[in-house]
Amino acid sequence: ENHGSNLPHIGLDCWSPNINIVRDPRWGRNLETPGEDPFLCGQFGAKVTSGLQGGALDPRYLQAVVTLKHFDANSLEGPWGEHGEITRHTVNANLTMYDLHSSYLPAFKAAVEDGGALGVMCSYNAINGVPTCASEYLLKEVLREDWGFEGYVTSDSGAVVDVMKAHHYTKNWNDTVSATLQAGCDMESAPWPKDHPWGTDGPYISYIPSAVKAGLLAETDVDEALRHTLMLRFRLGLFDPIDDQPYWHVDPSVVRQKEHEDLSIDSTRQGLVLLKNDDKMGLPFQAGKKVAVIGPHVNDTTAILGNYLGQMCPTFGSNDCVQTPCDAITKLNGADGGSTVCVEGVKVNSTDTSGVGAALAAAKAADYIVYVGGLDGSIEAEGKDRHDIGLPGSQPALLKALAGLNKSFVTVLYHGGAIAMPKADVAGLPSIVSAGYPGFYGARVMADALFDTKAAEAPNRFGRLAVSWFLQEEWKAGNYDMLDFAMTAGKGRTYRYYKDEQELTWPFGFGLSYSKFSLTASGSGNKVVARVTNSGRAGDAVVLLYIRPHSGTVPSKEPAARLVRQLADFARVAVNADGEAQVEFHLTSKAVELYNEDGKPQVFEGGYDAILSCGDKAAEAIVPVHCTKSGCTTDSVVVV
């Protein structure tokens, strides 16, 4: 990792991916994770693991080692509490076995069992009073015995220190290193130089010898931890001659080859989500006109990239090769003879309105307005949660003023966690695009997605929401407690359990398109077929398959009876203009495997709905399914 703090290049272990679920939009690290659904996070974890560890050049060796993080129930940074005393280092997540196994563990389970992940990072927090790095239940019973994990476990940086100093779980350092090493935390992230900006105490190095001498640790405990870590170095080929190891001889010219760039650009396109689009004043715009690009991110080259970055440009520490939204739209629009004016107007989180006048003047003179705003790392980040999930600073006032001009207008939002806006404000915005932090090619992809040009229609590859978005009124009515990690209690957490899920304006899985999709579904045997019809321009349909138990299938005493719906599969399919496409899903008992109140996987035999969706409740269809432990079968009917 090329890191600004000059960490040495010391290995092939990637501390990635972050597959914690998004429990709450206020969490500062939502930008790092795949979303709020455990199945989705697990699929992401398994695919990233396969890609990083299982290179095709040399089957003898691992290409790299992933480290899944943060194990587990890590979804709070802080500060919270009356005096800001509750942070990621001190928080204790009180969880039922049902919530732990049905919501927090599945992503890690899939990445280990299906992806073959060989690294796991235990987190700062405690679960039910036990710090995760000292939890024999998590690190041995679940991870190694139940899932068959064969890799190594590391602490998060300083998490072993937290066991004693933050959680007060142990009374001295000898007890601390004994508790964590014996629980299954094989190594500690800590021994940075004392003057290093990430410097922490290093109890493993300092106290393992004395713990062994005191009889608290056996040498066999230390040997076992060493086996788990050193074994991976052998599997990486680090102790073998490198002459015939192709991973040591990859030519630098491989970096940023066209095929790699094309894949990055296309994946960025698929990450944009169209939340709203007015038929008359919305997207796509026609290039070659007068365009005003307004907002705090118009000239941004930093927030667009997100966090945890390597070196992006030839000059270390500089982002001068990253294209800004202003530059990308100016280039695209200018190619068709249009003119573009870029005005920041306001900062991300400032009440200074001195630039608003210039922004409104530019907007009044334009045919189209593109607003690029939202959040950045000063609002949400590692170590920093949001306490307000609205649009910060003077951005809401500027958006209202722009909407009042009654012009064709799109609002593009950078964010990790969802942004809650008042219902009246949303009503005044013709088009809204969720961009996340779209990355190196984000500005180019954004410009392409918003404009038709003389040469081509705008790419129509929008994705679907991986987290639920609230209107401001909906969020305030929920009164969610950031310190409550329960999923099924009260109004419920995430789309899987929200009691008022149907009232959410933009729930998980929502997303629009420039196409006009309708959907019908049918079933035969264990096969569910979605037939997508497009009455608009060519584009991608993302078909989501949800499972919902019929009333009575899950006994009312079971927490799983509260399940509203749960993602079971998904697929993307290109549909021609005025064309049709078909997507098939094969249902197994695994698709309807839920968990009982003890946290054990169980197929509740009985009826289920297989719900097929194109991202909008108006484009859904249902196929009844009957499932037993041996499999599922559909009723042979077509449901409109």
C-alpha positions in Angstrom: 0.0 0.0 0.0 1.4 3.4 -1.0 0.4 5.3 2.2 1.1 8.9 3.1 2.5 7.8 6.5 5.2 5.8 4.6 4.3 2.3 5.8 6.9 -0.1 4.4 5.9 -2.4 1.5 6.2 -5.5 3.6 3.9 -8.2 2.3 1.0 -9.5 0.2 -1.7 -9.4 2.7 -4.6 -7.1 1.8 -6.6 -5.8 4.8 -9.7 -5.9 2.7 -12.7 -6.3 2.1 -14.8 -4.6 4.7 -18.0 -6.7 4.6 -19.8 -5.4 7.7 -23.5 -4.7 7.0 -24.8 -1.2 7.0 -26.9 -1.2 10.1 -27.4 2.5 10.4 -26.9 5.4 7.8 -25.0 7.4 10.5 -22.1 4.9 10.6 -19.0 6.7 9.3 -17.7 3.7 7.3 -20.7 3.0 5.2 -18.8 4.0 2.2 -16.5 1.0 2.5 -19.1 -1.7 2.6 -21.3 -3.4 0.0 -24.6 -2.5 1.7 -27.2 -3.5 4.3 -28.0 -7.0 3.0 -26.1 -10.0 4.5 -26.4 -12.0 1.3 -25.1 -9.2 -0.9 -22.2 -8.5 1.5 -21.4 -12.3 1.4 -21.4 -12.4 -2.4 -19.1 -9.4 -2.5 -16.8 -10.9 0.0 -16.6 -14.2 -1.7 -15.9 -12.7 -5.2 -13.2 -10.3 -3.9 -11.6 -13.2 -2.1 -11.5 -15.3 -5.2 -10.1 -12.4 -7.3 -7.3 -11.5 -4.9 -6.3 -14.9 -3.6 -6.9 -17.1 -6.7 -4.8 -15.6 -9.5 -4.6 -17.6 -12.7 -0.9 -17.2 -13.4 0.4 -19.8 -11.0 -1.8 -22.4 -9.3 1.1 -23.4 -6.9 0.8 -20.2 -4.9 -1.7 -17.7 -3.6 -1.7 -14.4 -5.4 -2.4 -12.5 -2.2 -4.3 -13.0 1.1 -7.5 -11.2 1.9 -8.3 -10.1 5.5 -12.1 -9.9 6.0 -13.0 -7.1 8.4 -14.3 -6.3 10.9 -15.3 -9.5 12.7 -17.9 -8.7 13.9 -20.9 -6.4 14.6 -18.7 -3.4 13.8 -20.9 -0.5 12.7 -20.2 2.4 15.0 -17.4 4.8 15.1 -18.5 7.4 17.6 -18.5 9.6 19.5 -21.8 8.8 21.2 -23.1 9.0 24.8 -23.7 11.9 27.0 -19.9 12.7 27.2 -18.8 11.1 23.9 -17.5 8.1 25.8 -18.9 5.5 23.5 -16.8 4.8 20.4 -15.8 1.9 18.3 -13.2 1.1 21.0 -15.6 0.9 23.9 -19.0 -0.1 22.5 -20.6 -3.4 23.5 -23.1 -4.8 20.9 -25.8 -6.7 22.8 -27.1 -9.2 20.4 -29.4 -12.2 20.4 -28.0 -15.3 18.8 -30.6 -14.9 16.1 -29.4 -11.4 15.1 -25.8 -12.4 15.3 -26.1 -15.4 13.0 -28.8 -14.1 10.7 -27.5 -10.6 10.1 -23.9 -10.0 11.2 -22.2 -13.3 10.5 -23.5 -14.5 7.1 -21.2 -12.3 5.0 -18.1 -13.6 6.7 -19.5 -17.2 6.5 -20.0 -16.9 2.7 -16.5 -15.3 2.2 -14.9 -18.1 4.1 -16.9 -21.1 2.9 -17.6 -20.1 -0.7 -14.6 -17.7 -1.3 -12.0 -19.5 0.7 -10.8 -16.4 2.6 -7.6 -16.9 4.6 -7.5 -13.8 6.7 -9.9 -12.3 9.2 -9.6 -9.2 11.4 -11.3 -9.1 14.8 -12.8 -5.8 15.6 -12.5 -3.2 18.4 -16.0 -3.7 19.8 -17.3 -6.3 22.2 -20.3 -8.6 21.6 -22.4 -9.5 24.6 -19.6 -8.3 27.0 -16.7 -10.2 25.3 -14.3 -8.2 23.1 -14.3 -9.9 19.7 -10.5 -10.4 19.8 -10.9 -12.4 23.0 -14.0 -14.3 21.9 -13.2 -18.0 21.7 -16.8 -18.5 20.5 -16.3 -16.3 17.4 -12.7 -17.1 16.6 -12.6 -20.8 17.3 -16.1 -22.3 17.6 -17.7 -20.4 14.7 -14.8 -19.4 12.5 -12.6 -22.5 12.6 -14.9 -25.4 13.8 -18.2 -24.5 12.1 -16.9 -22.8 9.0 -13.6 -24.7 8.5 -11.4 -21.6 8.4 -7.8 -22.4 7.7 -6.2 -19.0 7.7 -4.9 -16.4 10.2 -6.7 -13.9 12.5 -5.3 -10.5 13.2 -6.5 -7.8 15.6 -7.5 -4.5 14.3 -4.8 -1.9 15.1 -4.7 -1.5 18.9 -7.7 -3.9 19.5 -5.7 -6.0 21.9 -5.0 -2.9 24.0 -8.7 -2.2 24.0 -9.4 -5.5 25.6 -7.9 -4.2 28.8 -7.9 -0.4 28.5 -11.3 0.2 26.8 -13.4 -2.9 27.7 -11.8 -3.7 31.1 -12.2 -7.3 30.3 -8.8 -8.2 31.7 -6.8 -6.8 34.6 -3.2 -6.9 33.4 -1.2 -7.4 30.2 -0.3 -11.0 30.9 -4.0 -11.9 31.2 -4.7 -9.8 28.1 -2.3 -11.5 25.7 -3.3 -14.9 27.2 -7.0 -14.3 26.6 -6.6 -13.0 23.1 -4.0 -15.5 21.8 -5.9 -18.5 23.4 -9.2 -17.2 21.9 -7.7 -17.4 18.4 -6.3 -14.0 17.7 -3.1 -15.2 16.0 -1.3 -11.8 15.6 -1.6 -8.3 16.8 -1.6 -5.2 14.6 0.4 -2.9 16.8 4.2 -2.8 16.7 4.7 0.5 14.8 7.5 2.7 15.9 6.7 4.7 19.0 6.7 8.0 17.1 4.6 6.6 14.3 1.2 8.4 13.8 -0.5 5.0 14.1 1.6 4.0 17.1 0.0 1.8 19.7 1.2 -0.3 22.6 2.4 -3.8 21.5 1.3 -6.2 24.2 2.0 -9.4 22.1 5.7 -8.5 21.6 6.1 -7.1 25.1 4.1 -9.6 27.2 3.8 -13.0 25.5 7.2 -14.2 26.9 6.2 -13.2 30.4 2.7 -14.8 30.1 4.4 -18.1 29.0 6.9 -17.9 31.9 3.9 -17.3 34.3 2.2 -20.4 33.0 -0.8 -18.4 31.6 0.2 -19.4 28.0 1.6 -22.6 26.8 4.3 -22.6 24.1 2.0 -24.7 22.0 -0.5 -21.8 22.0 2.2 -19.6 20.5 3.2 -22.3 18.1 -0.4 -22.6 16.8 -0.6 -18.9 16.1 2.7 -19.0 14.3 1.6 -21.9 12.2 -1.5 -20.0 11.1 0.6 -17.0 10.0 3.7 -18.6 8.7 1.8 -21.1 6.7 0.4 -18.3 4.5 3.8 -17.0 3.8 4.8 -20.4 2.5 1.6 -20.5 0.4 2.5 -17.1 -1.0 5.9 -18.4 -2.2 7.8 -16.0 0.0 10.3 -18.7 1.1 10.9 -20.1 -2.4 13.1 -19.0 -5.3 11.3 -16.3 -7.3 12.9 -17.1 -10.6 10.0 -19.2 -11.8 7.2 -17.4 -9.9 5.3 -15.3 -12.4 3.7 -13.1 -9.7 7.2 -11.6 -9.1 7.6 -10.8 -12.7 4.5 -8.9 -13.7 5.5 -6.1 -16.1 4.3 -2.6 -14.9 2.8 -2.1 -18.3 -0.1 -4.4 -17.2 -1.3 -1.5 -14.9 -4.1 0.5 -16.6 -4.2 -1.5 -19.8 -7.3 -0.6 -21.9 -9.2 -3.8 -20.9 -8.7 -3.0 -17.3 -9.7 0.6 -17.7 -12.8 -0.5 -19.7 -13.8 -2.8 -16.9 -13.4 -0.1 -14.2 -15.4 2.3 -16.3 -18.2 -0.1 -16.8 -18.3 -1.1 -13.1 -18.5 2.6 -12.2 -21.5 3.0 -14.6 -23.2 0.1 -12.9 -22.7 1.8 -9.5 -24.7 4.9 -10.3 -28.4 4.7 -9.1 -31.1 6.8 -10.7 -33.5 7.7 -7.8 -35.8 10.1 -9.5 -36.3 11.3 -13.1 -39.0 13.8 -14.3 -40.3 12.9 -17.7 -40.2 16.5 -18.9 -37.4 18.2 -17.1 -35.2 15.2 -16.3 -32.5 13.1 -17.8 -30.8 12.4 -20.2 -29.9 15.9 -21.3 -28.7 16.7 -24.8 -25.1 17.7 -25.2 -24.2 20.8 -27.2 -26.2 23.2 -25.1 -25.5 25.7 -22.3 -24.7 23.8 -19.1 -24.1 25.1 -15.6 -22.3 22.7 -13.3 -22.8 23.8 -9.7 -22.1 22.5 -6.3 -19.2 21.9 -3.8 -17.8 18.9 -5.8 -17.6 20.5 -9.2 -13.8 20.8 -9.0 -13.3 17.9 -6.7 -10.5 15.4 -7.2 -10.4 13.9 -3.7 -13.9 13.1 -2.3 -14.7 11.4 -5.5 -12.2 8.7 -4.8 -13.5 7.6 -1.4 -11.0 6.4 1.2 -8.2 3.8 1.7 -6.3 4.7 -1.5 -3.1 3.7 -3.1 -1.1 6.1 -5.3 -3.5 7.5 -7.9 -1.3 9.7 -10.0 2.4 9.7 -11.1 3.2 12.4 -8.6 3.0 10.8 -5.1 0.4 12.5 -2.9 -1.2 14.4 -5.8 -4.5 13.8 -7.5 -3.7 16.1 -10.4 -4.5 13.3 -12.9 -8.1 12.8 -11.5 -10.7 14.4 -13.7 -13.2 16.7 -12.1 -16.9 16.8 -12.8 -16.4 20.2 -14.3 -13.7 19.0 -16.7 -15.6 15.9 -17.7 -18.8 17.7 -18.5 -17.0 20.6 -20.2 -15.2 18.1 -22.5 -18.3 16.1 -23.4 -20.5 19.1 -23.9 -17.9 21.0 -25.8 -17.4 18.2 -28.3 -20.9 18.8 -29.5 -20.5 22.6 -29.6 -21.9 23.4 -26.2 -20.6 25.7 -23.5 -20.2 24.9 -19.8 -19.8 27.2 -16.8 -18.7 25.7 -13.4 -19.5 27.5 -10.1 -19.0 26.0 -6.7 -21.6 28.2 -5.0 -21.2 26.6 -1.5 -18.8 24.3 0.4 -19.8 20.9 1.5 -20.4 21.8 5.1 -20.3 25.5 5.4 -23.0 28.2 6.0 -21.1 30.7 3.8 -23.5 31.7 1.1 -21.3 34.3 -0.6 -20.9 32.2 -3.7 -24.7 31.5 -4.2 -25.3 34.6 -6.3 -22.7 33.6 -8.9 -24.1 30.0 -8.9 -27.7 31.2 -9.5 -26.5 33.6 -12.3 -24.8 30.8 -14.1 -27.9 28.6 -13.6 -30.3 31.2 -15.0 -28.2 31.5 -18.2 -28.1 27.7 -18.7 -30.3 25.3 -20.6 -29.4 22.5 -18.1 -28.2 22.5 -14.5 -26.0 19.8 -13.0 -25.6 20.0 -9.3 -22.7 17.9 -7.8 -22.8 17.9 -4.0 -23.4 15.6 -1.0 -20.8 14.5 1.6 -17.1 14.0 2.0 -14.6 12.7 4.5 -15.1 15.7 6.8 -18.6 14.5 7.4 -18.3 10.7 7.4 -15.1 8.7 7.9 -13.3 6.1 9.9 -13.6 7.3 13.5 -16.4 9.7 12.7 -20.1 9.0 12.6 -22.8 11.4 11.5 -25.3 12.6 14.0 -27.4 14.3 11.3 -28.0 12.4 8.0 -29.4 15.4 6.1 -27.6 17.4 3.4 -25.1 19.5 5.3 -24.3 23.2 5.3 -26.0 25.6 2.9 -26.5 22.9 0.2 -30.3 22.5 0.9 -30.9 26.3 0.5 -28.9 26.3 -2.8 -30.8 23.3 -4.1 -34.2 25.0 -3.3 -33.1 28.1 -5.1 -32.0 26.2 -8.2 -35.2 24.2 -8.2 -37.1 27.4 -8.1 -35.7 28.3 -11.5 -37.9 25.7 -13.1 -35.2 24.4 -15.4 -34.0 20.9 -16.5 -31.9 20.0 -13.5 -30.2 17.0 -12.0 -28.8 16.6 -8.5 -25.8 14.2 -8.2 -24.9 13.2 -4.7 -21.6 11.9 -3.4 -22.0 9.9 -0.2 -21.3 6.7 1.8 -24.3 6.6 4.1 -27.7 7.6 2.7 -28.8 11.2 2.8 -32.2 12.1 4.1 -33.9 15.2 2.5 -37.3 16.7 3.3 -40.2 15.4 1.2 -40.9 18.9 -0.1 -37.3 19.4 -1.2 -37.2 16.1 -3.0 -40.5 17.0 -4.8 -38.8 20.1 -6.2 -35.9 18.2 -7.7 -36.6 16.9 -11.2 -33.8 14.2 -11.2 -31.6 12.7 -8.5 -28.6 10.4 -9.0 -26.9 8.5 -6.1 -23.2 8.3 -7.1 -21.6 7.0 -3.9 -17.9 8.0 -4.1 -17.6 6.9 -7.7 -13.8 6.6 -8.0 -11.1 7.5 -10.5 -13.4 7.4 -13.5 -16.4 8.8 -11.7 -16.5 12.2 -13.3 -16.2 10.8 -16.9 -18.9 8.2 -16.1 -21.1 10.8 -14.6 -20.9 13.0 -17.7 -21.6 10.1 -20.0 -24.6 8.9 -18.0 -26.3 12.4 -17.9 -26.0 13.4 -21.6 -26.9 12.0 -24.9 -24.4 13.2 -27.5 -24.5 13.4 -31.3 -22.5 10.2 -31.5 -24.4 8.1 -29.0 -27.1 7.8 -26.4 -26.1 8.0 -22.8 -25.1 4.6 -21.3 -28.1 3.2 -19.5 -26.5 0.8 -17.0 -27.8 2.2 -13.7 -27.7 0.0 -10.6 -29.9 -0.5 -7.6 -29.7 0.8 -4.0 -27.6 -1.3 -1.7 -29.0 0.6 1.3 -32.4 2.0 2.1 -32.8 5.8 1.8 -35.2 7.7 4.0 -37.0 11.0 3.6 -36.1 13.3 6.5 -39.6 12.8 7.9 -39.4 9.0 7.7 -36.0 9.0 9.4 -37.1 11.2 12.3 -40.3 9.2 12.8 -38.2 6.0 13.2 -36.2 7.5 16.2 -33.5 4.9 15.7 -31.0 4.4 18.6 -27.4 4.2 17.3 -26.4 2.1 20.3 -29.1 -0.5 19.6 -27.6 -3.3 17.5 -30.8 -5.4 17.5 -32.3 -6.1 14.0 -35.8 -7.3 14.8 -36.7 -5.2 17.8 -38.9 -2.1 17.6 -39.4 -0.7 14.1 -36.7 -3.1 12.9 -33.4 -2.5 11.0 -32.8 -2.6 7.3 -35.3 -3.4 4.6 -35.5 -7.0 5.9 -37.2 -6.0 9.1 -38.6 -2.4 8.7 -42.2 -2.5 9.9 -43.0 0.4 7.6 -40.8 -0.7 4.7 -43.6 0.0 2.3 -43.5 3.7 3.4 -39.8 4.1 2.5 -39.4 6.3 -0.6 -36.3 4.5 -1.8 -35.8 1.1 -0.1 -33.0 -1.3 -0.6 -33.0 -2.6 -4.2 -34.8 0.5 -5.6 -33.5 2.1 -8.8 -34.8 3.6 -12.0 -33.6 3.5 -15.6 -34.0 5.4 -18.9 -35.8 2.3 -20.0 -39.5 1.5 -19.2 -39.5 -2.0 -17.7 -42.4 -4.2 -16.8 -42.1 -7.7 -15.4 -44.0 -11.0 -15.4 -42.9 -14.2 -13.7 -43.6 -17.9 -13.9 -42.5 -21.0 -12.1 -41.8 -24.7 -13.0 -40.3 -27.1 -10.6 -37.5 -25.3 -8.8 -37.1 -22.8 -11.5 -38.4 -19.2 -11.3 -38.4 -17.2 -14.6 -38.6 -13.4 -14.8 -39.6 -12.0 -18.2 -38.7 -8.4 -18.6 -40.3 -6.2 -21.2 -38.9 -2.9 -22.2 -41.0 -0.2 -23.8 -38.3 2.4 -23.8 -34.7 2.8 -24.9 -32.1 0.0 -24.6 -30.8 -0.5 -21.1 -29.9 -2.9 -18.3 -32.5 -4.5 -16.1 -31.3 -5.6 -12.7 -33.6 -8.4 -11.6 -33.7 -9.0 -7.8 -35.1 -12.2 -6.3 -36.5 -11.9 -2.8 -37.9 -14.6 -0.5 -40.8 -13.9 1.9 -42.3 -16.6 4.1 -46.1 -17.0 4.0 -48.0 -16.3 7.2 -47.7 -19.3 9.4 -44.7 -20.8 7.7 -42.4 -19.5 10.4 -43.8 -20.0 14.0 -44.7 -16.7 15.5 -42.4 -17.2 18.5 -39.4 -17.3 16.1 -37.6 -13.9 15.3 -37.6 -14.9 11.6 -41.4 -14.5 11.6 -40.7 -10.7 11.4 -38.9 -11.0 8.1 -40.4 -8.7 5.5 -38.4 -10.0 2.6 -34.8 -11.2 2.0 -32.6 -11.1 -1.0 -31.8 -14.5 -2.4 -30.3 -13.8 -5.8 -29.9 -11.1 -8.5 -28.9 -10.8 -12.1 -28.3 -8.1 -14.7 -29.6 -8.4 -18.2 -29.4 -6.1 -21.2 -32.8 -5.5 -22.8 -33.0 -4.0 -26.3 -35.3 -1.0 -27.0 -38.9 -2.3 -27.2 -37.5 -5.8 -26.6 -37.7 -8.6 -24.0 -35.3 -10.6 -22.0 -35.5 -13.5 -19.6 -33.8 -14.3 -16.4 -33.9 -17.8 -14.7 -33.3 -18.5 -11.0 -33.1 -22.0 -9.5 -34.4 -22.2 -6.0 -32.9 -24.6 -3.5 -33.6 -25.1 0.1 -30.5 -22.9 0.8 -32.3 -19.9 -0.7 -35.0 -20.1 2.1 -32.6 -21.2 4.9 -33.3 -18.9 7.8 -32.2 -19.0 11.4 -34.1 -20.1 14.6 -34.0 -18.2 17.8 -30.9 -20.1 18.9 -29.0 -18.9 15.8 -29.0 -22.2 14.1 -29.8 -22.5 10.4 -33.2 -23.9 9.6 -35.5 -24.4 6.7 -39.0 -23.7 7.9 -41.0 -26.0 5.7 -44.1 -24.4 4.0 -45.1 -21.7 1.7 -43.0 -18.8 0.5 -43.3 -16.0 -2.1 -40.5 -15.6 -4.6 -40.7 -11.9 -5.3 -39.1 -10.7 -8.5 -38.3 -7.0 -8.9 -36.7 -4.7 -11.5 -36.0 -2.1 -8.8 -39.4 -0.5 -8.5 -42.5 -1.8 -6.7 -44.4 -1.0 -9.9 -42.3 -3.7 -11.7 -42.6 -6.7 -9.4 -44.2 -10.1 -9.7 -44.7 -13.0 -7.2 -44.4 -16.7 -7.7 -45.7 -19.0 -4.9 -43.1 -21.6 -3.7 -43.4 -24.6 -1.4 -40.1 -25.5 0.3 -38.9 -28.4 2.4 -35.5 -29.4 3.7 -34.9 -31.3 0.5 -35.8 -28.5 -1.9 -38.3 -26.0 -3.3 -41.0 -26.3 -6.0 -43.1 -23.6 -7.6 -46.8 -23.6 -8.6 -47.0 -23.8 -12.4 -48.8 -20.5 -12.9 -48.0 -17.1 -14.5 -48.4 -14.2 -12.1 -48.8 -10.7 -13.5 
